[in-house]
């Protein structure tokens, strides 16, 4: 995200706030739960644009440790919103919420921004609360863009997420460091998956067109294509010479999973003319290649 912004606006300063610091990239270490540190960074930088991506972002993680999920996603957002209100009251703020906020509404078919928000998990509920906090705390002088992206992935994503988990397991099976079993959850659910680069392009397009948007703007980011997980596993299998069995791991099953999560991205298209460019085949190939590369480095 930061690299895309720096490339599009080379004359602007891009400040990266992260828990994982890489000095080469100009990162600043920041814990959003440290209210004083957040206050200091915002007061010092006085940003014109804030892109809030920080979160406990794994739905599975939200199930295992909902306390951390609420702390990071809600309290962290509260600290940031309060600091922006005091020190950057005219900034444009883009907040990455989640399509998971629609929850039970997926049972009725594709969701648009007009669909009811009926979150089912602690993660989704925390994101919805964070949306409300930003809307309530930021003054009308702040532009607020709330995006609700559907599933997206790419090289570097953690194994806590489903596609990187599949790719990493296949890479280990290829090298003989894991038994020839791909451990999975429910493969009969269907999801909209995008490449993270396409999602970043949507974020940048919205920021670039912010002045033409309402001061409070909510939109989905979706490819409008859904794939059964079973189909994606078979696509990954076709990209490997390894043979393996598929084993359902009860620990990977979720009791409140909706069967199909499909979204309408018409509002985003109308505002930005955005379209996803990376195919699902290319996304899966990049994940498998990244998993192989990581394994070769650590071996």
Secondary structure, DSSP 8 states (H G I E B T S, - for coil): -HHHHHHH-TTS---EEESS--GGGTEEE--TT-HHHHHHHHHHH--SEEEE--S---HHHHHH-HHHHHIIIIIHHHHHHHHHHHH-TT-EEEEE--GGGGBGGGGGSSB-TTS--B--SHHHHHHHHHHHHHHHHS-TTSEEEEEEE--EE-TT--TTSHHHHHHHHHHHHHHTSS-SEEEES-TT-EE--EEHHHHHHHHHHHHHTGGGS-SEEEEEE--S--EEHHHHHHHHHHT-S---EEEE-GGG--TT--SEE-B--HHHHHHH-----S-HHHHHHHHHHHHHHHHHHH-
